[in-house]
Amino acid sequence: MFRTHTCGELNLQSAGQEVTLSGWVQRIRDKGGLIWIDLRDRYGITQLMMEEGTSNPAVIAKAKELGREFVIQAKGLVIERISKNLKIPTGEIEIKVVEIKILNKSILPPFTIEDNTDGGEELRMKYRYLDLRRTPVRRNLELRHRMAIETRNYLDKQNFIEIETPVLIKSTPEGARDFVVPSRMNPGEFYALPQSPQTFKQLLMVAGYDRYYQIVKCFRDEDLRADRQPEFTQIDCEMAFVEQNDILETFEGLTKYLFSTIKGMNFPEPFPRMTYADAMKFYGSDKPDIRFGMKFVELTEIAKGKNFKVFDDAEIVVGICVPACADYTRKQLDELTEFVKKPQIGSKGLVYVKFNFDGTIKSSVDKFFDEADLKNWASKFDAKPGDLMLILSGNETPTLKALNEVRLEMGKRLGLRNPDTFAPLWVVDFPLLEWDEETKRFYAMHHPFTSPKPEDIGQLETNPGLVRANAYDLVINGVEIGGGSIRIFNKELQKRMFTILGFTDELAQAQFGFLMNAFEFGAPPHGGIAFGFDRFCALFGGSDSIRDYIAFPKNNSGRDVMIDSPATISDEQLKELNLKITFEPPKK
């Protein structure tokens, strides 16, 4: 072994021991007569010390050869530090070095390997193996490791069995775009990488494995953002002979267990549940952040008819009441107005009403609405002196979505979105289907195997847009952590679903015949859920980006800039795969 101890375990009780440490040179401080070296490994930092007059001159000479990120071995005696650093576990001791060996040299790193580095994200992604040496990144991966271990511990105690499913599967037309893989042995045919193990876990239920899970890689070719990567990890689970409440209780249990073991936080009460309809009505989002209030209040009926065209022509007039913000300046209100006009939010403007501390009311629409009107609005909002009311209008869906962004922005400005506060919520009763105007057809809101609510099945053909799904999402702090549904397990009902989604019998058989056939051999009632494991880790770590919790992530263009991937392949490989590459000029 190149070491007797790690750089994170020695303390005052170790004083007097002769030890050997190995690691990377983090920092060198040469004060002339004294040289200190911070030696780092995965476990921490230990200070090495050499002193002219008491240390071997050869050791001091060797120390002067060192540079940042050199890999060295140091032997010496553990002694008590005179100037202690109580911020680190090893800060009360140092090693008086008697021998140094350079195990490997390093060129100067492109950025400092420190907690607060000077490297930008793209540079750090290019040299990710160096970025991984930094303590914050290491702690993120340690958190991910612990969460995976504890997830397995909980599910094992609940009699779940971990089963791997294939990575090379068949492409299906629903959901996000597939990543496809050409088959050399079957020219002209392609595998797809799984967006989730959905059909396989249903087949495992048919096979009698009534409690399945795996922590599994999934792949989706979609536009990227902070909580998306082309390859990501799910805690994928399925249960047989269960109803919706059984699944919610089981995986609420997993969530509470992880909060308890990882964060030391307990949630004695059941997680609240909210219908999709209420989530959209009161928050404009199917993943509402309920750490704070500001629920939506609709003013449509009482705001129209006053010759204010913006309201009179609107499908909906709706707003929020922001507590204790009536002292917002005109500049701040103008900033908010510009905020709602951003293309990603898409509102044409913002109406404000100030309920001043002296009881008077002032608005940006005083020309059209008198004080009695505004007090009527304030009553609807249950506003108090000092509150600020912010109102949007327009077509219903985009207006609710825009007001959701305003609500989140105000929550952020007021410090109400504390990353150390957690507010879990189950959202239930999603629509089964959503209509697409462009293609003039229904699509499954979740996936084609989601079961309708039993009481809504009779409306499948007559009123498909009103049918609710037996589906549910776990939302924490406005982030969808997991989602799932009770599945269709009856072949005839599955066939009806495919018909509504526009599948011919032949297409349904070609795409999903294996599952339909399996249903003829006694499929049990079943359902499941999948948690976004990367999102779960980021939530626990207090980060908005899942990249921080993935060892080798892709950038916003889906590229791995470290290994320069994706990349072209050789003509020989293309020929072997019976492929030809053609390029179409970009559309103007």
N, C-alpha and C positions, 0 to 999 in steps of 0.2 A: 504494500500500500504506500502511496505517496504522502499520506497524512495519518496522524494519530487522532486528530480532532478536526471538526469543521470550523469555519470562521464565525460561527454563531453560537457556540456552546460554552466557551470558557468564561469563567467569572471569578470572583474573589476566592471561592472555595478551591479553585484550581491553582492558586498561588504556590509557587515552589516546584511545580511540575515541569519536567522537560517535555516539550511537545514538538510535533512537526505539522506544519500547515502548508496547504497548497491552494493556489487560487490566482486571481487576476489583480494586478496593481491598479487600484482605483485612483490613488492620489499619492504624490510624493511631496513632502515638505522638508527641504534642506535648509537648516538654519545655521550652517557652518559647522559648529561643533556637534550638533545633533541632527539626525535624520529620522523622520517618521514616515512610515509607509502604511497606507490603508490597504489591507489585503481583503479581497472580496471573493466569496463564492456564493452558491445558491442560498446558503443558510444565514449569511450576515457578513459583517465587517469586523476584522480584528486589527488593532494597531500594532505595527512592528516598530521597534526602536533600536537605533544604533548610536553610540556616543564615542566621539574621539577621545582617546586616552584610556577608555575601559573596554572598547570593542576591538576585535581583531581588525587591523588596517585592511586586510584583504577583503573582509566582509564589507567595510565602508566603501572600498573601491568598487566592489561588485554592485553595491546599492546605487552608486553614482552612474552605472551603466543602464539602469532600468528606465523604462518609459511607461506611459499609460497602457494598460491592457496587456503588458507582458505577463506570461504565465510563469510563476515562480514557485519554488519550494523553499520554505524557511524553517530552520530549526532554532530552538532557543528556550529560554526560561520564562515562565509566567510570573510577572511581578505586578504589584499594585501601581496603578497610575497616580501620579501626583495631581495632574489636572484631569479630573474625571468628566466623562460625557454620559450623563444618566439618561440620555435619549435613546441609547442603544443598549441591548443586553450585555454586550462585552465592554461597555464603556468604563468599567472600574479597573480594568487590567490592560496590560500590554505585554508584548513578547520582546524580551531582550535577546536579540538575534545573535547566534554564534556561527551560523552557516546559511548562506543563500545560494541557491542553484537556479539558474535560468532554464526553465523547461522548454520555453518557446518565446520568441520575440514577437512583437506586434508593430505594424506600421501605425502611424497616428490615426486614430479613429476619425470618421467624417463628422461625428458629433460627440459631445461629452456623454459618457455613460453615467449619468447622474439622475436623481429623482426628477429634478427640473432641468431637462436637457435643452440644448440650443438647436436641436434638430427639428426641422419641419416634418409633417406627417409623411409626405411622399419620400423624403430622404430616409426616414426611419423605416418605411416599408421596404425600400430598396436594400437596406442593410438590416433586415428584420432580426437576423441572428445576433446582431449587436444590441438592438432595441430590447430583445428578450432578456438581456443581462440586467436591465434596469429593474430596480426593486418594485415600482408600481406595476409593471407588466408581469413580473414574476408573481406578485401577490394576486393579480387577477386570475392567472392560470392555476394558482393554488386554490383559490376560491372555487373555480370551475371543477377542479378535481374533488374537492370536498363535497360539492353539491352532487356530483355524479355518484360518489361513494354512498352518501346518505340517501339518495333516491333509491339506489339498489337495496340498501338496508331496509327501508320502509316497505318497498314493494315485495321484497322477499318475505317479510313477516306477514304480508297480506296474501301469501300463497300465489303470487305471480311468478311466472316462469319466463326467463329471458330467452328469446328465440330470434336468430338472425334470419332476415329475409333477403331475396336476391337484389343485387345492385343493377344487373343488366336485365331489363324487363321490356315490356311492350309499350309503345307510345299510345297515349289515349288523347282524344280531342278536347277534353274538358280541362278547365283550370288554366294555369300559367303555361308558357311555352316550355316544351321539353328540351333537355339536352339529348342529342341523339348520337349513337355510336355505330359506325358501319360494321357489318359483319363480313369478315374475309371469307369464312366458310360458306356463307349464304349470300352470294353476290346480289346486289340490288336491294338487300334487306337491312334493316337497322334495329338495334336495341335502343331503348331510351333509359336514361338514368331516372330513378324514382323521385317524383315530387313528394311522395310519402308512401309508406307501405300499405296503403288503404286496402286494396283488394286482397293482399296476402294475409293481413290480420283478420279479415272476415273469413277467409278460407281456414285459418287456424281455429276460428270459432266453430266452423262446420266440422273440423277435425276433432273437436272435443277438448281443445286446450283452452279452458274457460277463463283463464286469467293470463294474458300474454303482455309482455312489454319488451321494449329494447330502447337503448339510447343510440339513435341511428342517424347516419348522414342522409340528407335529402338534397335535391337539386332542382332549382327553378331558374329558367332563363327569363328574368324580368328586370326591369329598371331598378337600380340600386339606390338605397338611402341609408340613414344611420342604423336602422333596425333590420336591414336586409343584406344578405350576401348570396351569391349564386349557389354556394354550397353552405348548408347550415345543419344544425343538429336538433332533433326532436327527442323528447321523452314520449315515445309512442306506446299507447296502451289500449287494450280491448278487453271487454268482459262479456260473458254469456249469462243468460238467465237473469238479466237485470233490467230495471227500469231507470228512467232519467235520475230520479232521486238517489238511487244506489250509487250511480257514477259520481254525482256531485258530492255526496258525502265521503266517498272513498278518496277522491282527489282533492277535496278540501282538506281532508286529513293529511295527505301528502304535503300540501302547501303549508299547513300549520306546523307539521313536523320539520320541514326545512327552515321555516322561520325560527323555530325553537332551537334546533341544533346548530344552525349556521349563524343566526343573528341574535340569539338569546331573547327573542320576542315571542310573546304568547298572545293568542287570540281566543279568549274563552267563549265568545259568542259566535253563533253561526254567521257565515258571511251573508250580507244582504243579497237579495235577488231582485232584479229589475227586468221587466219585459223590454224587448227591442223597441216596441212602440213608445213606451215611456222614455227610454233612453234618447230616442230621436226627438221626442216632443219637448223634453225638459233640458237636454244637453246638446242636441244637434249632432250626436255622435253615438255609434254603437259600442264605443269604448270610453265612457265618460270617466273623468277624473273627479272622484267624489271626496277628495281631501278637503274641499271647500265648497261653499254654497253657490250663490249666483245662478239659481235655476232660471230657466227661460220663463218669461211671462208673455202671453199673447195679448196684443192690443187691437187686433184687426177690427173687431166690431165697433169699438169706441173711438178708434183713431180715424176712421173713414168719414167722408161726408162733410169735410171742412174746407173743401176747395184746395187742399194740399195734394197736388197731382201725384207726387211721389208715393203717398200712402193710398190715395184713391185708386190708382192703377195697379196696386200691389196685390198679389195673391195672399200674402201674409205680412203682418206688422208685428214684430216680436223684439223683446229686449231683455236686458239683465239689469239688476240693481247692484251697484258696486258700493259696499259700505264705506262710509267716512272718506269719500273722495270728492265732495262738493267743492273743495278748495283747489281742484285741478285748474291750472292756468289755461289761458287761451292757446298758448304754445303747446302744452301737453295735449289738449283736445285736438289741435290741428295735426299733431303727430299721430294720434289715434285714427283720425280721418284718413291720413295718408296710408296708415297701416292697413285699413280695410280695403283700400283701393289697389293694393298689390295684386298682380295677376293671379298668384296662387290662392288668393282669398276671393277676389272678384266682385266685391260689393261696390256700388256706385257712390256711396256716401254714408255718413253716420249722423244720426240725430241725437243730441244730448239734452238731458233735463237735470238741472242742479236743484236739489232740495236744500237750500242754504240753511246754515246753522240758526239763523234768526227766524226760520219758518217760511220765508218767502221762496218762490219758485221762479227760476229763470231757465229758458230753453233756447235752442238755436232755431226754433220754429214759432216764436212768440207772435209773428205776423199772422199766423193761421189759427193758433190755439190760445184761448184766454186762460186765466189762472184757474178757473173752475175745471176746464178740461185737463190741465196739467195736474191738478190735485186729484182728479179722478184717476189719472194714470198712476200717480204716486200711491194711491190707495190700492190699485191692482198689484203694484209691486210690493206692497207692504213696506214702503220706503219710510225712513226716519230722517229728521233734520240732519244734514251732513252727508247724505247719500247722493250718489251720482247714478242717473239712469242712462243707459246707452241703448239705442234702438236702431234696428235695421229693418228694411222692407224689400219685397221683391217676390220672385217665384219661391215656392216653399222650400224645396230641397236645397238649392244653393244658398238661400238666406239662412237657413238653420245651420248649415255647415260653416258659413262665414261667421255667424254669431258664436259658434263653438270656438273658433280661432280667437275672437275678441275676448271671450271668457277666459281662455287659457292664458292669453297675453296679460290680462288684468290680474289673474292669479299669480303669474310670474312676477309682475311689477310689485305686488303687495306682499311677496314672500310667502304665499300660501301653498306653493308647490315644493315643500320641503322634502328633499330626497331621503331624509331619515324618518319620514312619516309614511306609513303604508295603509292604504285603504282598499282592501280587496272587495270585489263585487262579481256576482254571477249575472250575466245578461242572458236571458232565455227567450224562447218563442220568437225566433227570427222568422222572416218570410222564407218559405221553401224555395221560391223562384224569384228571379228578377228579369224584367222585360228589357230587351235591347232594341232601341228604336232603329238603329242602323240595319240590323239583320232581320228585324221584325219577328223575333222569336224569344222564347223564354230560355234562360240559363239557370242552372242550379246555383243557388247562392252559396252553398257549401260544396257539395259534390253530388253526383247522381244517386248515391246510395243512402242519402239522408232520408229518414222516414218522416212522413207528415204526422202532425198531431192526429191521433186516432179520430177525434171528433171532427176533423176537417177533411178527411179522406173523401167524403161524398162530394166535395166541391172541386176535386182535381180536374175534371173535364169542364165543369160549368163556370167556375170562378177561380182558376188556378192562381191568379195574382193575390188572392186573399188567404190562400192556404198557408198555415204556419208550420214551420219545421220543428221537429222534436230535437232541437239543437240548443247549444249553450256555449258561452265563452266565459273564461275566467279573465277578468280585467283587474289590473292593479295599477293605481296611479295613472290611469289613462292609457295604459299599455296592454294590448291583448297578449296575455301570457300563454293561454291555451284555449283550444276550442275542440268541440266534438259534437256527436249526435248519437241518438238511437238509430240503428241502421234498418233498412228494408231487408227482411229475411224471407219474404214470400215472393216466389217467382212471378206470379201474376201482378202483384203490386209493382214490382220492379219493372215489368214490361210496360205497365201504364205510365210509369215515370219516364221511361225512355221515349215513349211515344210523344209525351208532352214536350220533351226536350228536342224533338225533331229527328229522332233516330228511326230509321226503317228497321223492320225485323232483321233484315240481312246485315245492316250495319251494327245493330246491337249485338247480334250473334258473333260477328267478326271481331268486335272490340272486346266484348265482355262475356262471350259464350261460356268460357270456363267457369265464371262465377254463377251465371244463370243455371248451368248444368249442376253445379255443386249444390245449389238451393233445392234441387230435386231429391237430394239424399238426406233430408232431415236437418235443415239448418235451424239452430236454436235462436230465440230472441237474443239480440246482442247489441252492444253499443260501446263507444269508446271516446277517447280524448287524446289529443297530442299537445304537449307543452313545447313552446319554443325555448329550448334549453339555453341557447345563447342569450335570448332576451331575459330569461330568468336570472342568469348570471349577472348581466348588466344591471338589472334592477337591484339585485342584492349589493352590487358594488357601487351603486350610485352614479352610473354612467348612462348617457343617452345612446352611446354607440356600442353595438355588439362586436365591432372589430377589436376592441380592447380586450376581449375575452376569447379570441380565437388566435391560436399560435401563429398561423400564417394566412392572414386574410387577403382578400382582393381589394383593389381600390375602387373608386366610383365608376370606373369604366369596365369593371370586371376583370382587370388585369392583375397578375402577380408580377409586380415590377422587380422583384428579387430574382426570379428565375426566368423572367421575360416570357410569360405565358398569358394568353394563347399564342401559338407560333405556327408558322407554316410547316408542312411536312414535305418530305422529299418526293420526287417524281416516282421513285421506286415504290414507296409506300402507297401512293395514290394508285399506281398500276395494280399493286397487290390487292387493293380494296375495290378495284373496278370503279374508281371515281375519277371525274374530271372537274377541274375548278374553272368556273367562268365568272366574270365580274360584270355586273350591270352598272352603268353610270348612275350616280345618285340622282333622284328625282328633284327637279327644280321646284 
